[in-house]
Amino acid sequence: MPRAVKFSRYGGTEVLEIAEVERPSPGKGEILVRTVVAPINPGEIGIREGVFADFWPAAFPEGQGNDFAGWVAETGDGVSGFAVGDEVIGYAPRAAQADYVVLPATVAARKPAGIAWEQAAPLSAVGVTAWAAVNAVAPAAGETVVVSAAAGGVGVLAAQLAVLRGARVIGTAGRQNSDFLRSIGVVPVLHGEGLSNRIREVAPNGVDAFIDTFGSGNVDVAIALGVQPRRINTIADGRAVARHDVRHQAQEQAFTPELVEELASLVEQGLLSVPIARVYPLEEVRAAYDELGKRHTRGKIVLSLVAASERHTPLR
Ligand SMILES: NC(=O)c1ccc[n+]([C@@H]2O[C@H](COP(=O)([O-])OP(=O)(O)OC[C@H]3O[C@@H](n4cnc5c(N)ncnc54)[C@H](OP(=O)(O)O)[C@@H]3O)[C@@H](O)[C@H]2O)c1
């Protein structure tokens, strides 16, 4: 039987189960995808714990995960442009962590054969989010941009996209990520108490834009540094948005399959890298979220649904 991650009550990772489910059938205009990998995201922790129950309630037994990559296993009536076997990158809210996922063909993106499944799948979630955040603050060549949590899932992509625009990028991170950030062209600054002073030291002429991917006071730091609110974007601090009228562009505002394909093309050309911290088999979904919940992931943690030995595209 096909498997799917489900939970039937709010709680810690102990509520996560691998359920046996029917293989879904694609309807008109839909494709059925055999999932190869499904990344995991901090927002899913909040949904599962019930933190967002008032505005994003679960419908038990609830599925989990949004972004995934796999190959087309079946096409529904009226689908043109995709055939069985095509490799795709998808986004299926609360349904991605399953052996089979149904989605409208119009929202599936093509995965280039030359990039690894693990590096392709996150592009429909953190990839698009990072692009939206960078686009919102529109860094010009030569400007100075700060990215908070610059080694995290969204941050590492936002930092690289800002570098590609010719900006000077300062990234906040723990000490263990300093060399890594330098290796992707980012000036590292330690996060935590005293952050604004450390940023001033490396940006004596000021900061033009600020991309916050972590919350916990980063928007206040940006305001204290004199960054204009319209050039601050946060994806993690709704209260700061209300307080300072800063921007909050993320996946929801920017997703198109064409954008996912554009990001995949950057990865294929070696211009954008998607670091993979660890790959867990689907059966270890609880351990995967326990690790993610520590919030020190470099890049992405992904779940694997098809054994690596059956795949032929290496990580790079
Ligand atoms: N709305 C949307 O469309 C959307 C989409 C994706 C994500 N999000 C949200 O965006 C946020 C980031 O997601 P993510 O996947 O990038 O998270 P993540 O990968 O879990 O972030 C981990 C990073 O956070 C850093 N970090 C830990 N403590 C920190 C602190 N006190 N200050 C600054 N950075 C710290 C870590 O750096 P060190 O290890 O170096 O300490 C690590 O690199 C989450 O709130 C998520 O829910 C929203």
The ligand as an SDF file (V2000), in Angstrom:
LIG
                    3D

 48 52  0  0  0  0  0  0  0  0999 V2000
    5.3160   32.0600    4.3680 N   0  0  0  0  0  0  0  0  0  0  0  0
    6.1170   31.2970    3.6630 C   0  0  0  0  0  0  0  0  0  0  0  0
    5.8840   31.1170    2.4940 O   0  0  0  0  0  0  0  0  0  0  0  0
    7.3400   30.6800    4.2980 C   0  0  0  0  0  0  0  0  0  0  0  0
    8.0590   29.7500    3.5600 C   0  0  0  0  0  0  0  0  0  0  0  0
    9.2150   29.1820    4.1430 C   0  0  0  0  0  0  0  0  0  0  0  0
    9.5810   29.5360    5.4280 C   0  0  0  0  0  0  0  0  0  0  0  0
    8.8260   30.4340    6.1290 N   0  0  0  0  0  0  0  0  0  0  0  0
    9.2280   30.8050    7.4970 C   0  0  0  0  0  0  0  0  0  0  0  0
   10.5220   31.3690    7.4110 O   0  0  0  0  0  0  0  0  0  0  0  0
   11.2650   31.0400    8.5740 C   0  0  0  0  0  0  0  0  0  0  0  0
   12.5940   30.4220    8.1810 C   0  0  0  0  0  0  0  0  0  0  0  0
   12.4040   29.1580    7.6250 O   0  0  0  0  0  0  0  0  0  0  0  0
   13.6750   28.2780    7.3060 P   0  0  0  0  0  0  0  0  0  0  0  0
   13.1860   27.0490    6.6250 O   0  0  0  0  0  0  0  0  0  0  0  0
   14.6980   29.0950    6.6280 O   0  0  0  0  0  0  0  0  0  0  0  0
   14.1810   27.9240    8.7790 O   0  0  0  0  0  0  0  0  0  0  0  0
   15.4250   27.0350    9.2550 P   0  0  0  0  0  0  0  0  0  0  0  0
   16.0940   26.4590    8.0520 O   0  0  0  0  0  0  0  0  0  0  0  0
   14.9610   26.1230   10.3120 O   0  0  0  0  0  0  0  0  0  0  0  0
   16.3930   28.1090    9.9150 O   0  0  0  0  0  0  0  0  0  0  0  0
   17.5220   27.6260   10.5210 C   0  0  0  0  0  0  0  0  0  0  0  0
   18.5030   28.7590   10.6520 C   0  0  0  0  0  0  0  0  0  0  0  0
   18.0970   29.6400   11.7150 O   0  0  0  0  0  0  0  0  0  0  0  0
   19.2580   30.1850   12.2920 C   0  0  0  0  0  0  0  0  0  0  0  0
   19.0370   30.6600   13.6550 N   0  0  0  0  0  0  0  0  0  0  0  0
   18.8810   29.9040   14.7800 C   0  0  0  0  0  0  0  0  0  0  0  0
   18.7260   30.7140   15.8550 N   0  0  0  0  0  0  0  0  0  0  0  0
   18.7930   32.0010   15.3950 C   0  0  0  0  0  0  0  0  0  0  0  0
   18.6710   33.2660   16.0010 C   0  0  0  0  0  0  0  0  0  0  0  0
   18.4540   33.3820   17.2950 N   0  0  0  0  0  0  0  0  0  0  0  0
   18.7640   34.3630   15.2180 N   0  0  0  0  0  0  0  0  0  0  0  0
   18.9710   34.2760   13.9030 C   0  0  0  0  0  0  0  0  0  0  0  0
   19.0740   33.0790   13.2470 N   0  0  0  0  0  0  0  0  0  0  0  0
   18.9840   31.9570   13.9920 C   0  0  0  0  0  0  0  0  0  0  0  0
   20.2380   29.0460   12.2570 C   0  0  0  0  0  0  0  0  0  0  0  0
   21.5280   29.5950   12.1930 O   0  0  0  0  0  0  0  0  0  0  0  0
   22.7540   28.9680   12.9940 P   0  0  0  0  0  0  0  0  0  0  0  0
   22.6170   27.4760   12.9310 O   0  0  0  0  0  0  0  0  0  0  0  0
   23.9120   29.4900   12.2220 O   0  0  0  0  0  0  0  0  0  0  0  0
   22.6610   29.4750   14.4210 O   0  0  0  0  0  0  0  0  0  0  0  0
   19.8890   28.2600   11.0030 C   0  0  0  0  0  0  0  0  0  0  0  0
   20.7400   28.5610    9.9100 O   0  0  0  0  0  0  0  0  0  0  0  0
   10.3740   30.1420    9.4210 C   0  0  0  0  0  0  0  0  0  0  0  0
    9.7160   30.9440   10.3730 O   0  0  0  0  0  0  0  0  0  0  0  0
    9.3810   29.6060    8.4160 C   0  0  0  0  0  0  0  0  0  0  0  0
    8.1620   29.2210    9.0090 O   0  0  0  0  0  0  0  0  0  0  0  0
    7.7200   31.0220    5.5860 C   0  0  0  0  0  0  0  0  0  0  0  0
  1  2  1  0
  2  3  2  0
  2  4  1  0
  4  5  1  0
  4 48  2  0
  5  6  2  0
  6  7  1  0
  7  8  2  0
  8  9  1  0
  8 48  1  0
  9 10  1  0
  9 46  1  0
 10 11  1  0
 11 12  1  0
 11 44  1  0
 12 13  1  0
 13 14  1  0
 14 15  2  0
 14 16  1  0
 14 17  1  0
 17 18  1  0
 18 19  2  0
 18 20  1  0
 18 21  1  0
 21 22  1  0
 22 23  1  0
 23 24  1  0
 23 42  1  0
 24 25  1  0
 25 26  1  0
 25 36  1  0
 26 27  1  0
 26 35  1  0
 27 28  2  0
 28 29  1  0
 29 30  1  0
 29 35  2  0
 30 31  1  0
 30 32  2  0
 32 33  1  0
 33 34  2  0
 34 35  1  0
 36 37  1  0
 36 42  1  0
 37 38  1  0
 38 39  2  0
 38 40  1  0
 38 41  1  0
 42 43  1  0
 44 45  1  0
 44 46  1  0
 46 47  1  0
M  CHG  2   8   1  16  -1
M  END
$$$$
